[in-house]
Amino acid sequence: MSRRGGSPPRPGRANLLSIQATSPASGAPLERIPAAHALHLVDVAEALGVARDRLLRRWGVTETELTDPERWLDLPTLRRWVAITRRVSGEEALGLFLGARMQASNHGSLGFAAMTAPTIGAALEVARRFVPTRTHALALDVQRDGDRAAVTLEERADFGEARDVVLVALVVGIWRIGQALTGRALSGDVDFAFSAPPYAARFGALAPGRVRFDRPVTRLVFEAELLELPLVMADPAAHRRACAQCEEQLQALSPRWTDRVGDALRASPPPALADVARALGVSARTLKRRLRDEGTSFGTVRARSLGARAQRLLERGASLDECAEALGYCDAASFGRAFKRWTGRSPGAARDRSG
C-alpha cells in the first residue's frame, strides 16, 4: 500500500542510520530505546489485523534489523512509527495493548535482575537504578511516605505524539509485571501527566484502580506494604549475577560522573552529597574530585538537575507546594528562592514563559 506523498521507503543506509546507537563517548544524550521494542508494536498491530510485512514496509525497516541487539531506535523515528501504526491499524489505544503484553523478560538484563529480586521493592530499586541501560529518555523514581508508596515516571525527552502510548504502556506494563512476579492481584491508583485521551474509558480491567489525568506527574500509587511482597522467581545468586551485568552496562553507557550524579539526584527528595557518594561507591572527597576533573561540581550538577525537574513540574501545572515537596523543600517560599538561584527567574515567570 502506498503512503501519503509517495511509495513507502525502502530499507537502506539512510533508514539504518535512524536506528543506530548514539555513541556514549560522544557525550550526546541517549534519547533512544532498544530497537527490539518496536517488535512489540508490530505484534500489537498484527493482533489488530495489520500484516507484519505491510507495517514494516511502511516503517521502511526489516524485522531482522529490529532484532539486532546492537541497534537502537531514536525518538523521532519512534514518534513516526507510532503515528504510522495508529493510522494503518485505526487504533488510538496502542499503549493499552502494549502494556498488556509487557513482560519483565522484554527488558534484557534489567528485566532478569528484577525477576530474581527478593521483593517488589527490591525489583523496583533495580529498575530505578538501571533504567539508563535501556534509555535516558525516561527515569524511574520510587517513593515511600508512611503507608503509601509511588512509582513515578519522569520524562526526560520529548515523545511528542507517541507520549501517551509510551506512558500508558509503561504504567500498565509495570502493574502487569508486578502481578506476574508476585502471583497475586495488585491494586492502586494511576496518575497521568496528560489530558484524558479519547480512549480513556477503555482502561477498565487494564488499570489497577482509579485513573486520573492532568496530574503533575505520571505515577502508580499503592499501599506501601506491597513493596515487601516476595517474588515467585526470587534467586539470590542469579540476582547478583544479573545486577553485576547491569552495572557493567551502566558503566559502559554512562561513564561520566556528571551523568551518574544527575541520575542519583532524581530521587525525591534529592539526596545530599554524602548519600550520592555512598550510592556510587566512593567517598565524598573522591566524588568531588572526579566531578572537578570533568569541569563541574556537585553544586552545579545539583542546580541543573533540580532546576530542570522544577521547570518540567511547573510546565505540567504543579503548584509551588507540590514542587517544594518533590524537591525536598520545606515550603513554597524556600523552593521559590532556590528556583531563582538555579534559573535566574521566578517560578511564576518560568510558568508564564512556558505557557
Legacy VTK file of the C-alpha trace (Angstrom):
# vtk DataFile Version 3.0
C-alpha trace
ASCII
DATASET POLYDATA
POINTS 355 float
0.000 0.000 0.000
1.276 3.452 -0.836
1.651 6.190 1.717
0.905 9.878 1.504
3.352 11.678 -0.702
4.621 8.558 -2.497
5.627 4.949 -2.036
6.903 3.563 1.268
10.633 3.963 1.877
12.860 1.003 1.138
15.214 -0.231 3.833
18.674 1.153 3.192
21.563 3.054 4.680
19.613 6.264 5.322
16.993 4.356 7.281
19.522 2.263 9.193
21.169 5.405 10.493
17.927 6.315 12.263
18.173 3.212 14.431
21.916 3.199 15.101
23.144 3.599 18.657
24.294 7.015 19.831
27.889 6.686 20.972
28.221 7.259 24.740
31.677 8.679 24.121
30.205 11.454 22.009
28.564 12.993 25.067
25.189 13.107 23.240
22.108 12.293 25.341
20.949 8.691 24.930
17.393 9.656 23.931
16.663 6.278 22.405
15.231 2.839 23.146
16.352 -0.636 22.089
15.062 -1.204 18.552
13.736 -4.618 19.581
10.916 -2.881 21.475
9.460 -1.854 18.125
8.728 -5.541 17.511
6.204 -5.462 20.362
4.386 -2.722 18.463
4.468 -4.932 15.371
2.932 -7.768 17.419
0.152 -5.468 18.632
-0.579 -4.254 15.116
-0.678 -7.846 13.853
-3.195 -8.755 16.577
-5.285 -5.804 15.375
-5.333 -7.199 11.844
-2.357 -5.404 10.241
0.014 -7.703 8.346
3.549 -7.593 9.766
5.166 -7.164 6.352
2.822 -4.333 5.484
3.662 -2.379 8.652
7.400 -2.995 8.340
7.317 -1.762 4.738
5.573 1.411 5.884
8.239 1.858 8.532
10.990 1.187 5.996
12.792 -1.428 8.067
13.166 -5.199 8.184
12.385 -7.490 11.096
15.988 -8.725 11.084
17.230 -5.183 11.663
14.913 -4.761 14.639
16.037 -7.999 16.278
19.684 -6.915 16.230
20.558 -6.331 19.943
23.094 -3.662 18.941
20.508 -1.430 17.282
18.686 1.423 18.969
15.683 3.485 17.950
15.857 7.279 18.154
12.811 9.199 19.355
11.922 10.955 16.068
11.740 7.513 14.437
9.666 6.177 17.338
7.224 9.060 17.003
6.913 8.483 13.256
6.385 4.738 13.602
3.719 5.158 16.282
1.858 7.627 14.051
2.017 5.204 11.107
0.838 2.290 13.255
-2.107 4.266 14.559
-3.064 5.235 11.035
-2.887 1.782 9.457
-4.472 -0.021 12.441
-7.137 2.574 13.173
-6.387 2.060 16.882
-5.552 5.001 19.160
-5.128 2.987 22.351
-1.873 1.277 21.341
-0.371 1.879 24.790
-3.037 -0.265 26.446
-2.266 -3.184 24.150
1.495 -2.785 24.567
1.244 -2.644 28.353
-0.976 -5.727 28.476
1.714 -7.691 26.582
4.727 -6.411 28.523
6.896 -8.934 30.357
9.983 -8.474 32.529
11.946 -10.561 30.017
11.368 -7.824 27.393
13.941 -5.688 29.214
17.090 -7.777 28.955
19.457 -7.977 31.914
17.452 -5.342 33.780
14.319 -7.471 33.480
16.128 -10.607 34.670
17.602 -8.738 37.646
14.111 -7.537 38.574
12.561 -11.002 38.141
15.075 -12.608 40.507
14.951 -9.892 43.191
13.601 -10.880 46.627
10.686 -8.408 46.802
8.718 -5.914 44.736
10.585 -3.094 46.456
13.951 -4.613 45.528
12.792 -5.166 41.930
11.686 -1.547 41.634
15.014 -0.357 43.033
16.787 -2.427 40.367
14.600 -0.817 37.711
15.226 2.671 39.102
18.982 2.233 39.155
19.420 0.511 35.816
16.819 2.192 33.577
19.694 4.147 31.947
20.938 0.847 30.466
17.748 0.852 28.370
17.144 4.567 27.825
17.932 8.029 29.177
14.664 9.390 27.786
12.821 8.209 30.896
13.718 7.829 34.560
12.036 5.908 37.360
11.652 7.022 40.955
10.311 5.009 43.899
8.992 6.917 46.902
7.530 5.816 50.222
5.515 8.087 52.507
4.020 6.395 55.527
1.589 3.681 54.431
1.603 4.807 50.779
4.201 4.368 48.048
4.538 5.567 44.470
6.454 4.701 41.319
6.934 7.872 39.272
7.924 8.065 35.609
9.997 11.128 34.797
10.043 12.216 31.161
13.485 13.447 30.166
12.809 13.798 26.436
10.017 14.811 24.081
7.949 11.804 22.994
5.588 14.024 21.002
2.565 12.215 19.565
3.877 8.931 20.999
3.803 10.260 24.568
0.542 8.664 25.687
1.492 5.352 24.057
4.830 5.206 25.910
3.498 6.287 29.315
0.344 4.173 29.213
2.324 1.114 28.087
4.850 1.523 30.903
2.281 2.119 33.648
0.093 -0.797 32.590
3.183 -2.922 31.960
4.735 -2.257 35.379
1.471 -3.204 37.054
1.043 -6.378 34.991
4.662 -7.409 35.559
4.198 -6.863 39.301
1.243 -9.208 39.291
3.132 -11.840 37.300
6.195 -11.680 39.561
4.180 -11.940 42.796
1.498 -14.332 41.567
-1.282 -12.215 43.032
-3.625 -9.383 42.087
-2.338 -5.898 42.909
-4.319 -2.688 43.190
-3.525 1.026 43.246
-4.232 4.326 41.548
-2.752 5.774 38.371
-1.941 9.423 37.625
-1.101 10.609 34.102
0.573 13.951 33.327
-1.540 14.483 30.216
-5.209 15.118 29.445
-7.646 12.232 29.126
-7.275 10.687 25.660
-10.307 9.689 23.566
-9.898 6.081 24.719
-9.753 6.874 28.462
-12.970 4.970 29.169
-11.356 1.792 27.850
-8.829 1.419 30.669
-11.210 -0.760 32.665
-9.591 -4.054 33.651
-6.230 -2.907 32.270
-5.765 -0.417 35.122
-5.082 -1.346 38.759
-7.579 1.152 40.211
-8.626 4.766 39.719
-7.160 6.536 36.699
-6.662 10.307 36.869
-5.459 12.684 34.178
-3.956 16.194 34.100
-1.813 15.389 37.129
1.635 16.935 37.789
3.440 13.627 37.197
2.781 10.159 35.805
2.863 7.571 38.571
1.415 4.459 40.187
0.278 4.963 43.803
-0.313 1.966 46.084
-0.127 0.635 49.631
3.478 0.669 50.831
3.146 -2.853 52.235
3.148 -4.157 48.647
6.853 -3.279 48.459
7.548 -6.175 50.843
5.761 -8.826 48.766
8.106 -11.696 47.829
8.653 -12.580 44.171
7.926 -16.088 42.954
11.186 -16.258 40.939
13.495 -14.846 43.631
17.014 -16.265 43.272
19.836 -14.576 45.224
22.704 -15.956 43.129
21.028 -15.211 39.785
20.043 -11.778 41.073
23.649 -10.919 41.961
24.888 -12.045 38.547
22.202 -10.074 36.718
22.849 -6.926 38.760
26.575 -7.214 38.080
25.856 -7.413 34.354
23.575 -4.371 34.596
26.290 -2.493 36.474
28.777 -3.254 33.700
26.310 -1.980 31.106
25.647 1.141 33.160
29.341 1.891 33.430
29.765 1.466 29.672
26.799 3.676 28.804
27.260 6.349 31.489
30.984 6.702 32.084
30.798 10.348 33.090
30.452 11.009 36.807
28.367 14.068 35.962
25.706 11.826 34.411
25.801 9.350 37.289
25.336 12.111 39.872
22.478 13.548 37.808
20.793 10.133 37.814
21.184 9.841 41.598
19.656 13.294 42.121
16.373 12.184 40.500
15.254 10.735 43.851
12.664 12.697 45.842
13.823 14.427 47.906
17.203 14.708 46.144
19.981 13.144 48.275
22.890 15.057 49.792
26.464 14.779 48.546
27.426 12.134 51.128
24.420 9.983 50.223
25.129 10.239 46.489
28.774 9.310 47.028
27.775 6.316 49.148
25.307 5.137 46.476
28.043 5.409 43.822
30.547 3.508 45.946
33.065 6.312 46.531
33.884 8.800 49.261
32.506 12.330 49.107
36.037 13.627 48.592
36.619 11.273 45.652
33.299 12.187 44.082
34.097 15.902 44.297
37.484 15.293 42.721
36.045 13.269 39.842
33.438 15.933 39.147
36.153 18.573 39.240
38.130 16.547 36.685
35.081 16.769 34.402
34.957 20.539 34.828
31.982 20.761 37.162
30.949 20.421 40.808
28.247 18.711 42.844
26.508 22.043 43.423
26.442 22.819 39.705
25.090 19.391 38.763
22.503 19.610 41.561
21.308 23.060 40.492
20.981 21.987 36.849
19.170 18.758 37.750
16.745 20.306 40.218
16.134 23.335 38.021
15.220 21.108 35.074
12.924 18.951 37.197
11.224 22.003 38.678
10.713 23.505 35.221
9.014 20.326 33.991
6.759 20.216 37.056
5.751 23.862 36.568
5.044 23.301 32.877
2.690 20.470 33.808
0.728 22.650 36.208
2.224 21.628 39.556
1.714 24.114 42.376
4.664 25.650 44.221
3.826 23.483 47.236
3.909 20.348 45.077
7.248 21.388 43.593
8.652 22.086 47.044
7.583 18.659 48.300
9.002 16.835 45.265
12.359 18.599 45.553
12.739 18.389 49.324
11.997 21.993 50.347
10.038 22.792 53.476
7.693 25.302 51.845
6.864 27.120 48.609
8.853 30.210 49.552
12.073 28.228 50.056
11.522 26.467 46.752
10.883 29.789 45.008
14.175 31.249 46.235
16.071 28.138 45.205
14.438 28.110 41.768
15.517 31.699 41.190
19.105 30.778 42.113
19.049 27.852 39.678
17.437 29.587 36.726
17.685 33.329 37.261
13.906 33.825 37.211
10.934 33.228 39.481
8.685 30.148 39.221
5.837 32.383 38.073
7.925 33.861 35.266
9.068 30.382 34.225
5.471 29.143 34.076
4.359 32.199 32.090
7.214 31.698 29.655
6.383 28.011 29.132
2.755 28.888 28.510
LINES 1 356
355 0 1 2 3 4 5 6 7 8 9 10 11 12 13 14 15 16 17 18 19 20 21 22 23 24 25 26 27 28 29 30 31 32 33 34 35 36 37 38 39 40 41 42 43 44 45 46 47 48 49 50 51 52 53 54 55 56 57 58 59 60 61 62 63 64 65 66 67 68 69 70 71 72 73 74 75 76 77 78 79 80 81 82 83 84 85 86 87 88 89 90 91 92 93 94 95 96 97 98 99 100 101 102 103 104 105 106 107 108 109 110 111 112 113 114 115 116 117 118 119 120 121 122 123 124 125 126 127 128 129 130 131 132 133 134 135 136 137 138 139 140 141 142 143 144 145 146 147 148 149 150 151 152 153 154 155 156 157 158 159 160 161 162 163 164 165 166 167 168 169 170 171 172 173 174 175 176 177 178 179 180 181 182 183 184 185 186 187 188 189 190 191 192 193 194 195 196 197 198 199 200 201 202 203 204 205 206 207 208 209 210 211 212 213 214 215 216 217 218 219 220 221 222 223 224 225 226 227 228 229 230 231 232 233 234 235 236 237 238 239 240 241 242 243 244 245 246 247 248 249 250 251 252 253 254 255 256 257 258 259 260 261 262 263 264 265 266 267 268 269 270 271 272 273 274 275 276 277 278 279 280 281 282 283 284 285 286 287 288 289 290 291 292 293 294 295 296 297 298 299 300 301 302 303 304 305 306 307 308 309 310 311 312 313 314 315 316 317 318 319 320 321 322 323 324 325 326 327 328 329 330 331 332 333 334 335 336 337 338 339 340 341 342 343 344 345 346 347 348 349 350 351 352 353 354
